[in-house]
């Protein structure tokens, strides 16, 4: 693998790793609806503020979210809403997998 190709795959992996946590996926979906401040996300995620801030930091470092300080609150927004297309694809894989399991179960009951 060439250096440029390796760098591209490493960059992709960084984004996927940043998404690889249930709370971060929830944050991404919430930010898709509208920008949110840390307090709103903390309430929605159901974790303490430091934990949510850490999750936001991971997402920001991967380039998935951006932030803006306003008064006493930092607001976060998705940098690229197309990330939900990928999550939709993940949902399609889950549905296909569930369909496969249903077919196997039906064949076992015969």
Buried (B, 14 or more C-beta within 10 A) or exposed (E): EEEEEEEEEEEEEBBEEBBEEEBBBBBBBBBEEEBBBBEBBBEBBEBEEEEBBBBBEBBBEBEBBBBEEEEEEBBBBBBEEEBBEEBEEEEEEEEEEEEEEEEEEEEEEE
